[in-house]
Each structure stands twice: as C-alpha cells, then as structure tokens.
C-alpha cells in the first residue's frame, strides 16, 4: 500500500479520505525527536502509523540524524524492528 506523505517542517502528514494522520517531530542538533503520532480512529489498523514512522526513520537516516522516540507509537515500532536500532540517539530500552 503506497501513501503520499508530506513533510511540513514540523510533522509528517498522510491524508486519506479527507482525514489527516501525522507524526510530529522536532530537530535539535544532530537528533530528531518523534514527539507525537495520531491516526484517526477509522484509519487505525491500516498501517498508517507505521508508514509515517518508517518515513520519519528514512528522513533521519538520509539527513544524518539520530532518533529519539518520545512518542509511544514510535518507541514501540523501533522496539519491534531492531534493524533500526543503530539510528537511536541514546541507548533506549527497546
């Protein structure tokens, strides 16, 4: 399933059926922090949060940024996908 995700400079946004899912981030120095994620209830379980988080991870890697996952959804995604642990800014318990 392909999704068009846009970067607003403060969040990655996926719009579907007139509804917006997003992953909020902030960049400080050489790190990007994922602070909040939201998917409308009718779109949950369709992989939108995972698509946004993976997009954010790719954005970080392509821009030489390390990741801090303050958002529970992002932290859980990284815990379940250890191939991305090298991107973490700090040694988090994942």
PyMOL Python script that loads the backbone (N, CA, C, O; Angstrom):
from pymol import cmd

cmd.read_pdbstr("""\
ATOM      1  N   UNK A   1       0.843  -1.171   0.000  1.00  0.00           N
ATOM      2  CA  UNK A   1       0.000   0.000   0.000  1.00  0.00           C
ATOM      3  C   UNK A   1       0.894   1.243   0.000  1.00  0.00           C
ATOM      4  O   UNK A   1       1.715   1.420   0.901  1.00  0.00           O
ATOM      5  N   UNK A   2       0.735   2.099  -1.008  1.00  0.00           N
ATOM      6  CA  UNK A   2       1.526   3.309  -1.111  1.00  0.00           C
ATOM      7  C   UNK A   2       0.748   4.492  -0.546  1.00  0.00           C
ATOM      8  O   UNK A   2      -0.456   4.634  -0.759  1.00  0.00           O
ATOM      9  N   UNK A   3       1.472   5.328   0.175  1.00  0.00           N
ATOM     10  CA  UNK A   3       0.876   6.522   0.749  1.00  0.00           C
ATOM     11  C   UNK A   3       1.732   7.712   0.371  1.00  0.00           C
ATOM     12  O   UNK A   3       2.959   7.621   0.359  1.00  0.00           O
ATOM     13  N   UNK A   4       1.094   8.820   0.064  1.00  0.00           N
ATOM     14  CA  UNK A   4       1.840  10.043  -0.150  1.00  0.00           C
ATOM     15  C   UNK A   4       1.945  10.760   1.185  1.00  0.00           C
ATOM     16  O   UNK A   4       0.943  11.180   1.764  1.00  0.00           O
ATOM     17  N   UNK A   5       3.167  10.891   1.659  1.00  0.00           N
ATOM     18  CA  UNK A   5       3.425  11.542   2.935  1.00  0.00           C
ATOM     19  C   UNK A   5       4.127  12.854   2.654  1.00  0.00           C
ATOM     20  O   UNK A   5       5.060  12.916   1.853  1.00  0.00           O
ATOM     21  N   UNK A   6       3.671  13.900   3.316  1.00  0.00           N
ATOM     22  CA  UNK A   6       4.251  15.225   3.146  1.00  0.00           C
ATOM     23  C   UNK A   6       4.948  15.652   4.426  1.00  0.00           C
ATOM     24  O   UNK A   6       4.506  15.336   5.531  1.00  0.00           O
ATOM     25  N   UNK A   7       6.046  16.376   4.253  1.00  0.00           N
ATOM     26  CA  UNK A   7       6.796  16.917   5.380  1.00  0.00           C
ATOM     27  C   UNK A   7       6.493  18.406   5.471  1.00  0.00           C
ATOM     28  O   UNK A   7       6.802  19.164   4.552  1.00  0.00           O
ATOM     29  N   UNK A   8       5.889  18.826   6.576  1.00  0.00           N
ATOM     30  CA  UNK A   8       5.544  20.240   6.746  1.00  0.00           C
ATOM     31  C   UNK A   8       6.669  21.037   7.412  1.00  0.00           C
ATOM     32  O   UNK A   8       6.577  22.259   7.530  1.00  0.00           O
ATOM     33  N   UNK A   9       7.714  20.360   7.840  1.00  0.00           N
ATOM     34  CA  UNK A   9       8.779  21.012   8.599  1.00  0.00           C
ATOM     35  C   UNK A   9       8.610  20.845  10.096  1.00  0.00           C
ATOM     36  O   UNK A   9       9.516  21.150  10.872  1.00  0.00           O
ATOM     37  N   UNK A  10       7.427  20.350  10.505  1.00  0.00           N
ATOM     38  CA  UNK A  10       7.147  20.076  11.917  1.00  0.00           C
ATOM     39  C   UNK A  10       6.511  18.710  12.108  1.00  0.00           C
ATOM     40  O   UNK A  10       6.503  18.160  13.210  1.00  0.00           O
ATOM     41  N   UNK A  11       5.983  18.175  11.026  1.00  0.00           N
ATOM     42  CA  UNK A  11       5.344  16.862  11.097  1.00  0.00           C
ATOM     43  C   UNK A  11       5.310  16.229   9.718  1.00  0.00           C
ATOM     44  O   UNK A  11       5.360  16.907   8.692  1.00  0.00           O
ATOM     45  N   UNK A  12       5.223  14.902   9.729  1.00  0.00           N
ATOM     46  CA  UNK A  12       4.994  14.135   8.517  1.00  0.00           C
ATOM     47  C   UNK A  12       3.495  13.852   8.489  1.00  0.00           C
ATOM     48  O   UNK A  12       2.927  13.393   9.480  1.00  0.00           O
ATOM     49  N   UNK A  13       2.859  14.125   7.359  1.00  0.00           N
ATOM     50  CA  UNK A  13       1.406  14.062   7.262  1.00  0.00           C
ATOM     51  C   UNK A  13       0.983  13.133   6.140  1.00  0.00           C
ATOM     52  O   UNK A  13       1.541  13.158   5.043  1.00  0.00           O
ATOM     53  N   UNK A  14      -0.011  12.316   6.438  1.00  0.00           N
ATOM     54  CA  UNK A  14      -0.625  11.424   5.468  1.00  0.00           C
ATOM     55  C   UNK A  14      -2.124  11.740   5.464  1.00  0.00           C
ATOM     56  O   UNK A  14      -2.795  11.607   6.488  1.00  0.00           O
ATOM     57  N   UNK A  15      -2.638  12.153   4.314  1.00  0.00           N
ATOM     58  CA  UNK A  15      -4.068  12.450   4.215  1.00  0.00           C
ATOM     59  C   UNK A  15      -4.751  11.368   3.408  1.00  0.00           C
ATOM     60  O   UNK A  15      -4.292  10.999   2.327  1.00  0.00           O
ATOM     61  N   UNK A  16      -5.846  10.866   3.937  1.00  0.00           N
ATOM     62  CA  UNK A  16      -6.614   9.805   3.278  1.00  0.00           C
ATOM     63  C   UNK A  16      -8.084  10.030   3.582  1.00  0.00           C
ATOM     64  O   UNK A  16      -8.459  10.218   4.739  1.00  0.00           O
ATOM     65  N   UNK A  17      -8.908  10.013   2.567  1.00  0.00           N
ATOM     66  CA  UNK A  17     -10.364  10.178   2.727  1.00  0.00           C
ATOM     67  C   UNK A  17     -10.710  11.455   3.492  1.00  0.00           C
ATOM     68  O   UNK A  17     -11.662  11.478   4.272  1.00  0.00           O
ATOM     69  N   UNK A  18      -9.936  12.513   3.267  1.00  0.00           N
ATOM     70  CA  UNK A  18     -10.197  13.789   3.925  1.00  0.00           C
ATOM     71  C   UNK A  18      -9.768  13.856   5.377  1.00  0.00           C
ATOM     72  O   UNK A  18     -10.023  14.854   6.051  1.00  0.00           O
ATOM     73  N   UNK A  19      -9.115  12.804   5.875  1.00  0.00           N
ATOM     74  CA  UNK A  19      -8.657  12.766   7.268  1.00  0.00           C
ATOM     75  C   UNK A  19      -7.140  12.770   7.306  1.00  0.00           C
ATOM     76  O   UNK A  19      -6.486  12.263   6.394  1.00  0.00           O
ATOM     77  N   UNK A  20      -6.587  13.339   8.357  1.00  0.00           N
ATOM     78  CA  UNK A  20      -5.143  13.514   8.478  1.00  0.00           C
ATOM     79  C   UNK A  20      -4.563  12.653   9.593  1.00  0.00           C
ATOM     80  O   UNK A  20      -5.033  12.682  10.731  1.00  0.00           O
ATOM     81  N   UNK A  21      -3.535  11.888   9.245  1.00  0.00           N
ATOM     82  CA  UNK A  21      -2.702  11.171  10.210  1.00  0.00           C
ATOM     83  C   UNK A  21      -1.359  11.893  10.223  1.00  0.00           C
ATOM     84  O   UNK A  21      -0.947  12.456   9.208  1.00  0.00           O
ATOM     85  N   UNK A  22      -0.672  11.880  11.367  1.00  0.00           N
ATOM     86  CA  UNK A  22       0.587  12.612  11.406  1.00  0.00           C
ATOM     87  C   UNK A  22       1.550  12.060  12.448  1.00  0.00           C
ATOM     88  O   UNK A  22       1.162  11.363  13.385  1.00  0.00           O
ATOM     89  N   UNK A  23       2.820  12.401  12.248  1.00  0.00           N
ATOM     90  CA  UNK A  23       3.894  12.142  13.195  1.00  0.00           C
ATOM     91  C   UNK A  23       4.606  13.474  13.405  1.00  0.00           C
ATOM     92  O   UNK A  23       5.223  14.005  12.481  1.00  0.00           O
ATOM     93  N   UNK A  24       4.519  14.008  14.610  1.00  0.00           N
ATOM     94  CA  UNK A  24       5.134  15.293  14.943  1.00  0.00           C
ATOM     95  C   UNK A  24       6.590  15.051  15.330  1.00  0.00           C
ATOM     96  O   UNK A  24       6.915  14.070  15.999  1.00  0.00           O
ATOM     97  N   UNK A  25       7.462  15.968  14.896  1.00  0.00           N
ATOM     98  CA  UNK A  25       8.881  15.838  15.240  1.00  0.00           C
ATOM     99  C   UNK A  25       9.490  17.207  15.495  1.00  0.00           C
ATOM    100  O   UNK A  25       8.931  18.243  15.136  1.00  0.00           O
ATOM    101  N   UNK A  26      10.659  17.172  16.130  1.00  0.00           N
ATOM    102  CA  UNK A  26      11.475  18.378  16.255  1.00  0.00           C
ATOM    103  C   UNK A  26      12.931  17.960  16.098  1.00  0.00           C
ATOM    104  O   UNK A  26      13.341  16.880  16.523  1.00  0.00           O
ATOM    105  N   UNK A  27      13.687  18.837  15.482  1.00  0.00           N
ATOM    106  CA  UNK A  27      15.108  18.583  15.256  1.00  0.00           C
ATOM    107  C   UNK A  27      15.908  19.489  16.163  1.00  0.00           C
ATOM    108  O   UNK A  27      15.667  20.694  16.234  1.00  0.00           O
ATOM    109  N   UNK A  28      16.869  18.892  16.861  1.00  0.00           N
ATOM    110  CA  UNK A  28      17.764  19.642  17.724  1.00  0.00           C
ATOM    111  C   UNK A  28      19.164  19.084  17.526  1.00  0.00           C
ATOM    112  O   UNK A  28      19.436  17.927  17.847  1.00  0.00           O
ATOM    113  N   UNK A  29      20.039  19.909  17.001  1.00  0.00           N
ATOM    114  CA  UNK A  29      21.396  19.448  16.738  1.00  0.00           C
ATOM    115  C   UNK A  29      21.391  18.329  15.719  1.00  0.00           C
ATOM    116  O   UNK A  29      20.875  18.478  14.612  1.00  0.00           O
ATOM    117  N   UNK A  30      21.971  17.207  16.106  1.00  0.00           N
ATOM    118  CA  UNK A  30      22.073  16.069  15.179  1.00  0.00           C
ATOM    119  C   UNK A  30      21.019  15.000  15.467  1.00  0.00           C
ATOM    120  O   UNK A  30      21.179  13.846  15.071  1.00  0.00           O
ATOM    121  N   UNK A  31      19.941  15.385  16.156  1.00  0.00           N
ATOM    122  CA  UNK A  31      18.905  14.403  16.503  1.00  0.00           C
ATOM    123  C   UNK A  31      17.519  14.893  16.085  1.00  0.00           C
ATOM    124  O   UNK A  31      17.242  16.092  16.062  1.00  0.00           O
ATOM    125  N   UNK A  32      16.673  13.941  15.759  1.00  0.00           N
ATOM    126  CA  UNK A  32      15.263  14.213  15.500  1.00  0.00           C
ATOM    127  C   UNK A  32      14.477  13.469  16.572  1.00  0.00           C
ATOM    128  O   UNK A  32      14.720  12.293  16.841  1.00  0.00           O
ATOM    129  N   UNK A  33      13.543  14.169  17.168  1.00  0.00           N
ATOM    130  CA  UNK A  33      12.721  13.551  18.204  1.00  0.00           C
ATOM    131  C   UNK A  33      11.295  13.417  17.680  1.00  0.00           C
ATOM    132  O   UNK A  33      10.679  14.401  17.269  1.00  0.00           O
ATOM    133  N   UNK A  34      10.784  12.202  17.697  1.00  0.00           N
ATOM    134  CA  UNK A  34       9.395  11.953  17.346  1.00  0.00           C
ATOM    135  C   UNK A  34       8.589  12.128  18.627  1.00  0.00           C
ATOM    136  O   UNK A  34       8.739  11.357  19.574  1.00  0.00           O
ATOM    137  N   UNK A  35       7.728  13.153  18.650  1.00  0.00           N
ATOM    138  CA  UNK A  35       7.068  13.516  19.894  1.00  0.00           C
ATOM    139  C   UNK A  35       5.612  13.086  19.999  1.00  0.00           C
ATOM    140  O   UNK A  35       5.106  12.895  21.104  1.00  0.00           O
ATOM    141  N   UNK A  36       4.929  12.930  18.864  1.00  0.00           N
ATOM    142  CA  UNK A  36       3.507  12.595  18.922  1.00  0.00           C
ATOM    143  C   UNK A  36       3.068  11.998  17.599  1.00  0.00           C
ATOM    144  O   UNK A  36       3.540  12.400  16.536  1.00  0.00           O
ATOM    145  N   UNK A  37       2.169  11.044  17.672  1.00  0.00           N
ATOM    146  CA  UNK A  37       1.592  10.448  16.463  1.00  0.00           C
ATOM    147  C   UNK A  37       0.092  10.363  16.648  1.00  0.00           C
ATOM    148  O   UNK A  37      -0.404  10.163  17.756  1.00  0.00           O
ATOM    149  N   UNK A  38      -0.627  10.519  15.537  1.00  0.00           N
ATOM    150  CA  UNK A  38      -2.080  10.403  15.582  1.00  0.00           C
ATOM    151  C   UNK A  38      -2.585   9.807  14.279  1.00  0.00           C
ATOM    152  O   UNK A  38      -2.164  10.193  13.188  1.00  0.00           O
ATOM    153  N   UNK A  39      -3.499   8.858  14.422  1.00  0.00           N
ATOM    154  CA  UNK A  39      -4.229   8.289  13.295  1.00  0.00           C
ATOM    155  C   UNK A  39      -5.700   8.321  13.686  1.00  0.00           C
ATOM    156  O   UNK A  39      -6.059   7.844  14.763  1.00  0.00           O
ATOM    157  N   UNK A  40      -6.569   8.880  12.823  1.00  0.00           N
ATOM    158  CA  UNK A  40      -7.998   8.901  13.154  1.00  0.00           C
ATOM    159  C   UNK A  40      -8.518   7.483  13.411  1.00  0.00           C
ATOM    160  O   UNK A  40      -8.075   6.536  12.762  1.00  0.00           O
ATOM    161  N   UNK A  41      -9.439   7.335  14.338  1.00  0.00           N
ATOM    162  CA  UNK A  41      -9.939   6.003  14.696  1.00  0.00           C
ATOM    163  C   UNK A  41     -10.379   5.142  13.510  1.00  0.00           C
ATOM    164  O   UNK A  41     -10.145   3.933  13.510  1.00  0.00           O
ATOM    165  N   UNK A  42     -11.008   5.743  12.505  1.00  0.00           N
ATOM    166  CA  UNK A  42     -11.488   4.944  11.360  1.00  0.00           C
ATOM    167  C   UNK A  42     -10.345   4.415  10.498  1.00  0.00           C
ATOM    168  O   UNK A  42     -10.554   3.511   9.690  1.00  0.00           O
ATOM    169  N   UNK A  43      -9.143   4.964  10.657  1.00  0.00           N
ATOM    170  CA  UNK A  43      -7.992   4.520   9.864  1.00  0.00           C
ATOM    171  C   UNK A  43      -7.015   3.647  10.650  1.00  0.00           C
ATOM    172  O   UNK A  43      -6.022   3.177  10.096  1.00  0.00           O
ATOM    173  N   UNK A  44      -7.284   3.434  11.906  1.00  0.00           N
ATOM    174  CA  UNK A  44      -6.361   2.637  12.720  1.00  0.00           C
ATOM    175  C   UNK A  44      -6.371   1.189  12.259  1.00  0.00           C
ATOM    176  O   UNK A  44      -7.394   0.666  11.817  1.00  0.00           O
ATOM    177  N   UNK A  45      -5.221   0.558  12.368  1.00  0.00           N
ATOM    178  CA  UNK A  45      -5.080  -0.836  11.950  1.00  0.00           C
ATOM    179  C   UNK A  45      -4.782  -0.997  10.466  1.00  0.00           C
ATOM    180  O   UNK A  45      -4.739  -2.122   9.967  1.00  0.00           O
ATOM    181  N   UNK A  46      -4.579   0.089   9.761  1.00  0.00           N
ATOM    182  CA  UNK A  46      -4.300   0.042   8.322  1.00  0.00           C
ATOM    183  C   UNK A  46      -2.827   0.289   7.995  1.00  0.00           C
ATOM    184  O   UNK A  46      -2.449   0.325   6.824  1.00  0.00           O
ATOM    185  N   UNK A  47      -2.004   0.459   9.019  1.00  0.00           N
ATOM    186  CA  UNK A  47      -0.570   0.656   8.795  1.00  0.00           C
ATOM    187  C   UNK A  47      -0.150   2.099   8.582  1.00  0.00           C
ATOM    188  O   UNK A  47       0.991   2.356   8.197  1.00  0.00           O
ATOM    189  N   UNK A  48      -1.050   3.046   8.825  1.00  0.00           N
ATOM    190  CA  UNK A  48      -0.711   4.448   8.607  1.00  0.00           C
ATOM    191  C   UNK A  48       0.366   4.923   9.574  1.00  0.00           C
ATOM    192  O   UNK A  48       1.304   5.605   9.159  1.00  0.00           O
ATOM    193  N   UNK A  49       0.253   4.579  10.842  1.00  0.00           N
ATOM    194  CA  UNK A  49       1.270   4.998  11.820  1.00  0.00           C
ATOM    195  C   UNK A  49       2.627   4.405  11.455  1.00  0.00           C
ATOM    196  O   UNK A  49       3.642   5.098  11.515  1.00  0.00           O
ATOM    197  N   UNK A  50       2.652   3.138  11.081  1.00  0.00           N
ATOM    198  CA  UNK A  50       3.913   2.500  10.682  1.00  0.00           C
ATOM    199  C   UNK A  50       4.509   3.181   9.460  1.00  0.00           C
ATOM    200  O   UNK A  50       5.722   3.385   9.395  1.00  0.00           O
ATOM    201  N   UNK A  51       3.673   3.533   8.494  1.00  0.00           N
ATOM    202  CA  UNK A  51       4.158   4.223   7.292  1.00  0.00           C
ATOM    203  C   UNK A  51       4.777   5.568   7.652  1.00  0.00           C
ATOM    204  O   UNK A  51       5.834   5.927   7.134  1.00  0.00           O
ATOM    205  N   UNK A  52       4.126   6.306   8.532  1.00  0.00           N
ATOM    206  CA  UNK A  52       4.650   7.603   8.954  1.00  0.00           C
ATOM    207  C   UNK A  52       5.964   7.464   9.717  1.00  0.00           C
ATOM    208  O   UNK A  52       6.903   8.228   9.492  1.00  0.00           O
ATOM    209  N   UNK A  53       6.023   6.493  10.612  1.00  0.00           N
ATOM    210  CA  UNK A  53       7.240   6.287  11.408  1.00  0.00           C
ATOM    211  C   UNK A  53       8.389   5.841  10.511  1.00  0.00           C
ATOM    212  O   UNK A  53       9.507   6.335  10.656  1.00  0.00           O
ATOM    213  N   UNK A  54       8.137   4.929   9.599  1.00  0.00           N
ATOM    214  CA  UNK A  54       9.185   4.486   8.681  1.00  0.00           C
ATOM    215  C   UNK A  54       9.660   5.645   7.805  1.00  0.00           C
ATOM    216  O   UNK A  54      10.855   5.776   7.537  1.00  0.00           O
ATOM    217  N   UNK A  55       8.733   6.474   7.367  1.00  0.00           N
ATOM    218  CA  UNK A  55       9.096   7.663   6.601  1.00  0.00           C
ATOM    219  C   UNK A  55      10.017   8.558   7.433  1.00  0.00           C
ATOM    220  O   UNK A  55      11.023   9.065   6.937  1.00  0.00           O
ATOM    221  N   UNK A  56       9.653   8.743   8.715  1.00  0.00           N
ATOM    222  CA  UNK A  56      10.475   9.550   9.612  1.00  0.00           C
ATOM    223  C   UNK A  56      11.865   8.964   9.816  1.00  0.00           C
ATOM    224  O   UNK A  56      12.852   9.698   9.867  1.00  0.00           O
ATOM    225  N   UNK A  57      11.942   7.644   9.932  1.00  0.00           N
ATOM    226  CA  UNK A  57      13.242   6.979  10.076  1.00  0.00           C
ATOM    227  C   UNK A  57      14.084   7.208   8.825  1.00  0.00           C
ATOM    228  O   UNK A  57      15.266   7.538   8.923  1.00  0.00           O
ATOM    229  N   UNK A  58      13.487   7.035   7.661  1.00  0.00           N
ATOM    230  CA  UNK A  58      14.222   7.263   6.406  1.00  0.00           C
ATOM    231  C   UNK A  58      14.677   8.712   6.300  1.00  0.00           C
ATOM    232  O   UNK A  58      15.793   8.986   5.859  1.00  0.00           O
ATOM    233  N   UNK A  59      13.813   9.640   6.704  1.00  0.00           N
ATOM    234  CA  UNK A  59      14.179  11.056   6.706  1.00  0.00           C
ATOM    235  C   UNK A  59      15.406  11.276   7.596  1.00  0.00           C
ATOM    236  O   UNK A  59      16.342  11.976   7.210  1.00  0.00           O
ATOM    237  N   UNK A  60      15.394  10.673   8.786  1.00  0.00           N
ATOM    238  CA  UNK A  60      16.520  10.818   9.717  1.00  0.00           C
ATOM    239  C   UNK A  60      17.802  10.270   9.112  1.00  0.00           C
ATOM    240  O   UNK A  60      18.835  10.940   9.124  1.00  0.00           O
ATOM    241  N   UNK A  61      17.739   9.066   8.587  1.00  0.00           N
ATOM    242  CA  UNK A  61      18.929   8.435   8.019  1.00  0.00           C
ATOM    243  C   UNK A  61      19.470   9.265   6.854  1.00  0.00           C
ATOM    244  O   UNK A  61      20.675   9.502   6.763  1.00  0.00           O
ATOM    245  N   UNK A  62      18.585   9.701   5.971  1.00  0.00           N
ATOM    246  CA  UNK A  62      19.022  10.468   4.796  1.00  0.00           C
ATOM    247  C   UNK A  62      19.606  11.826   5.167  1.00  0.00           C
ATOM    248  O   UNK A  62      20.369  12.406   4.395  1.00  0.00           O
ATOM    249  N   UNK A  63      19.253  12.335   6.341  1.00  0.00           N
ATOM    250  CA  UNK A  63      19.754  13.633   6.773  1.00  0.00           C
ATOM    251  C   UNK A  63      20.800  13.534   7.882  1.00  0.00           C
ATOM    252  O   UNK A  63      21.158  14.542   8.493  1.00  0.00           O
ATOM    253  N   UNK A  64      21.286  12.334   8.139  1.00  0.00           N
ATOM    254  CA  UNK A  64      22.340  12.143   9.133  1.00  0.00           C
ATOM    255  C   UNK A  64      21.917  12.442  10.556  1.00  0.00           C
ATOM    256  O   UNK A  64      22.728  12.877  11.373  1.00  0.00           O
ATOM    257  N   UNK A  65      20.641  12.210  10.856  1.00  0.00           N
ATOM    258  CA  UNK A  65      20.117  12.488  12.192  1.00  0.00           C
ATOM    259  C   UNK A  65      19.915  11.200  12.976  1.00  0.00           C
ATOM    260  O   UNK A  65      19.548  10.171  12.409  1.00  0.00           O
ATOM    261  N   UNK A  66      20.152  11.262  14.271  1.00  0.00           N
ATOM    262  CA  UNK A  66      19.830  10.152  15.153  1.00  0.00           C
ATOM    263  C   UNK A  66      18.422  10.360  15.696  1.00  0.00           C
ATOM    264  O   UNK A  66      17.931  11.489  15.726  1.00  0.00           O
ATOM    265  N   UNK A  67      17.777   9.298  16.119  1.00  0.00           N
ATOM    266  CA  UNK A  67      16.368   9.342  16.509  1.00  0.00           C
ATOM    267  C   UNK A  67      16.193   9.206  18.010  1.00  0.00           C
ATOM    268  O   UNK A  67      16.824   8.377  18.667  1.00  0.00           O
ATOM    269  N   UNK A  68      15.309  10.054  18.530  1.00  0.00           N
ATOM    270  CA  UNK A  68      14.819   9.889  19.896  1.00  0.00           C
ATOM    271  C   UNK A  68      13.310   9.669  19.774  1.00  0.00           C
ATOM    272  O   UNK A  68      12.606  10.516  19.225  1.00  0.00           O
ATOM    273  N   UNK A  69      12.820   8.563  20.269  1.00  0.00           N
ATOM    274  CA  UNK A  69      11.410   8.210  20.137  1.00  0.00           C
ATOM    275  C   UNK A  69      10.675   8.485  21.443  1.00  0.00           C
ATOM    276  O   UNK A  69      10.535   7.591  22.278  1.00  0.00           O
ATOM    277  N   UNK A  70      10.204   9.716  21.621  1.00  0.00           N
ATOM    278  CA  UNK A  70       9.418  10.069  22.806  1.00  0.00           C
ATOM    279  C   UNK A  70       7.972   9.627  22.661  1.00  0.00           C
ATOM    280  O   UNK A  70       7.285   9.391  23.655  1.00  0.00           O
ATOM    281  N   UNK A  71       7.525   9.518  21.453  1.00  0.00           N
ATOM    282  CA  UNK A  71       6.160   9.093  21.148  1.00  0.00           C
ATOM    283  C   UNK A  71       6.047   7.574  21.364  1.00  0.00           C
ATOM    284  O   UNK A  71       6.869   6.822  20.841  1.00  0.00           O
ATOM    285  N   UNK A  72       5.047   7.117  22.121  1.00  0.00           N
ATOM    286  CA  UNK A  72       4.907   5.677  22.380  1.00  0.00           C
ATOM    287  C   UNK A  72       4.805   4.831  21.111  1.00  0.00           C
ATOM    288  O   UNK A  72       5.351   3.728  21.068  1.00  0.00           O
ATOM    289  N   UNK A  73       4.121   5.321  20.083  1.00  0.00           N
ATOM    290  CA  UNK A  73       3.984   4.543  18.846  1.00  0.00           C
ATOM    291  C   UNK A  73       5.339   4.363  18.165  1.00  0.00           C
ATOM    292  O   UNK A  73       5.652   3.273  17.687  1.00  0.00           O
ATOM    293  N   UNK A  74       6.144   5.424  18.118  1.00  0.00           N
ATOM    294  CA  UNK A  74       7.466   5.337  17.504  1.00  0.00           C
ATOM    295  C   UNK A  74       8.392   4.441  18.330  1.00  0.00           C
ATOM    296  O   UNK A  74       9.149   3.644  17.774  1.00  0.00           O
ATOM    297  N   UNK A  75       8.331   4.571  19.648  1.00  0.00           N
ATOM    298  CA  UNK A  75       9.159   3.729  20.516  1.00  0.00           C
ATOM    299  C   UNK A  75       8.816   2.253  20.318  1.00  0.00           C
ATOM    300  O   UNK A  75       9.711   1.410  20.251  1.00  0.00           O
ATOM    301  N   UNK A  76       7.535   1.944  20.225  1.00  0.00           N
ATOM    302  CA  UNK A  76       7.106   0.553  20.017  1.00  0.00           C
ATOM    303  C   UNK A  76       7.533   0.049  18.645  1.00  0.00           C
ATOM    304  O   UNK A  76       7.969  -1.095  18.512  1.00  0.00           O
ATOM    305  N   UNK A  77       7.413   0.889  17.629  1.00  0.00           N
ATOM    306  CA  UNK A  77       7.840   0.496  16.274  1.00  0.00           C
ATOM    307  C   UNK A  77       9.327   0.143  16.283  1.00  0.00           C
ATOM    308  O   UNK A  77       9.733  -0.877  15.726  1.00  0.00           O
ATOM    309  N   UNK A  78      10.127   0.987  16.914  1.00  0.00           N
ATOM    310  CA  UNK A  78      11.569   0.730  16.965  1.00  0.00           C
ATOM    311  C   UNK A  78      11.890  -0.502  17.811  1.00  0.00           C
ATOM    312  O   UNK A  78      12.840  -1.226  17.512  1.00  0.00           O
ATOM    313  N   UNK A  79      11.111  -0.741  18.854  1.00  0.00           N
ATOM    314  CA  UNK A  79      11.321  -1.943  19.662  1.00  0.00           C
ATOM    315  C   UNK A  79      11.059  -3.202  18.834  1.00  0.00           C
ATOM    316  O   UNK A  79      11.788  -4.188  18.944  1.00  0.00           O
ATOM    317  N   UNK A  80      10.014  -3.160  18.007  1.00  0.00           N
ATOM    318  CA  UNK A  80       9.643  -4.320  17.197  1.00  0.00           C
ATOM    319  C   UNK A  80      10.495  -4.493  15.943  1.00  0.00           C
ATOM    320  O   UNK A  80      10.439  -5.537  15.294  1.00  0.00           O
ATOM    321  N   UNK A  81      11.280  -3.479  15.602  1.00  0.00           N
ATOM    322  CA  UNK A  81      12.092  -3.511  14.380  1.00  0.00           C
ATOM    323  C   UNK A  81      13.548  -3.209  14.715  1.00  0.00           C
ATOM    324  O   UNK A  81      14.022  -2.098  14.474  1.00  0.00           O
ATOM    325  N   UNK A  82      14.254  -4.178  15.262  1.00  0.00           N
ATOM    326  CA  UNK A  82      15.613  -3.937  15.740  1.00  0.00           C
ATOM    327  C   UNK A  82      16.607  -3.537  14.647  1.00  0.00           C
ATOM    328  O   UNK A  82      17.693  -3.045  14.955  1.00  0.00           O
ATOM    329  N   UNK A  83      16.255  -3.740  13.397  1.00  0.00           N
ATOM    330  CA  UNK A  83      17.170  -3.337  12.316  1.00  0.00           C
ATOM    331  C   UNK A  83      17.390  -1.819  12.295  1.00  0.00           C
ATOM    332  O   UNK A  83      18.324  -1.343  11.650  1.00  0.00           O
ATOM    333  N   UNK A  84      16.545  -1.061  12.990  1.00  0.00           N
ATOM    334  CA  UNK A  84      16.684   0.393  13.048  1.00  0.00           C
ATOM    335  C   UNK A  84      17.333   0.882  14.338  1.00  0.00           C
ATOM    336  O   UNK A  84      17.447   2.092  14.533  1.00  0.00           O
ATOM    337  N   UNK A  85      17.754   0.003  15.210  1.00  0.00           N
ATOM    338  CA  UNK A  85      18.325   0.426  16.492  1.00  0.00           C
ATOM    339  C   UNK A  85      19.576   1.284  16.333  1.00  0.00           C
ATOM    340  O   UNK A  85      19.875   2.106  17.199  1.00  0.00           O
ATOM    341  N   UNK A  86      20.313   1.102  15.232  1.00  0.00           N
ATOM    342  CA  UNK A  86      21.506   1.908  15.031  1.00  0.00           C
ATOM    343  C   UNK A  86      21.169   3.397  14.854  1.00  0.00           C
ATOM    344  O   UNK A  86      22.056   4.245  14.953  1.00  0.00           O
ATOM    345  N   UNK A  87      19.922   3.711  14.599  1.00  0.00           N
ATOM    346  CA  UNK A  87      19.524   5.103  14.390  1.00  0.00           C
ATOM    347  C   UNK A  87      19.219   5.833  15.683  1.00  0.00           C
ATOM    348  O   UNK A  87      19.033   7.050  15.669  1.00  0.00           O
ATOM    349  N   UNK A  88      19.161   5.122  16.803  1.00  0.00           N
ATOM    350  CA  UNK A  88      18.748   5.730  18.067  1.00  0.00           C
ATOM    351  C   UNK A  88      19.816   6.671  18.618  1.00  0.00           C
ATOM    352  O   UNK A  88      21.008   6.364  18.601  1.00  0.00           O
ATOM    353  N   UNK A  89      19.360   7.819  19.105  1.00  0.00           N
ATOM    354  CA  UNK A  89      20.254   8.835  19.637  1.00  0.00           C
ATOM    355  C   UNK A  89      20.846   8.445  20.984  1.00  0.00           C
ATOM    356  O   UNK A  89      21.970   8.826  21.313  1.00  0.00           O
ATOM    357  N   UNK A  90      20.083   7.684  21.759  1.00  0.00           N
ATOM    358  CA  UNK A  90      20.556   7.244  23.060  1.00  0.00           C
ATOM    359  C   UNK A  90      20.248   5.761  23.194  1.00  0.00           C
ATOM    360  O   UNK A  90      19.398   5.223  22.485  1.00  0.00           O
ATOM    361  N   UNK A  91      20.929   5.130  24.082  1.00  0.00           N
ATOM    362  CA  UNK A  91      20.683   3.708  24.310  1.00  0.00           C
ATOM    363  C   UNK A  91      19.362   3.577  25.055  1.00  0.00           C
ATOM    364  O   UNK A  91      19.329   3.615  26.285  1.00  0.00           O
ATOM    365  N   UNK A  92      18.286   3.423  24.316  1.00  0.00           N
ATOM    366  CA  UNK A  92      16.965   3.296  24.919  1.00  0.00           C
ATOM    367  C   UNK A  92      16.670   1.835  25.207  1.00  0.00           C
ATOM    368  O   UNK A  92      17.178   0.938  24.534  1.00  0.00           O
ATOM    369  N   UNK A  93      15.866   1.618  26.188  1.00  0.00           N
ATOM    370  CA  UNK A  93      15.428   0.241  26.489  1.00  0.00           C
ATOM    371  C   UNK A  93      14.355  -0.126  25.482  1.00  0.00           C
ATOM    372  O   UNK A  93      13.182   0.204  25.661  1.00  0.00           O
ATOM    373  N   UNK A  94      14.765  -0.816  24.412  1.00  0.00           N
ATOM    374  CA  UNK A  94      13.809  -1.209  23.362  1.00  0.00           C
ATOM    375  C   UNK A  94      13.635  -2.690  23.313  1.00  0.00           C
ATOM    376  O   UNK A  94      12.870  -3.195  22.491  1.00  0.00           O
TER     377      UNK A  94
END
""", "prot")
cmd.dss("prot")
cmd.show_as("cartoon", "prot")
cmd.util.cbc("prot")
cmd.orient("prot")
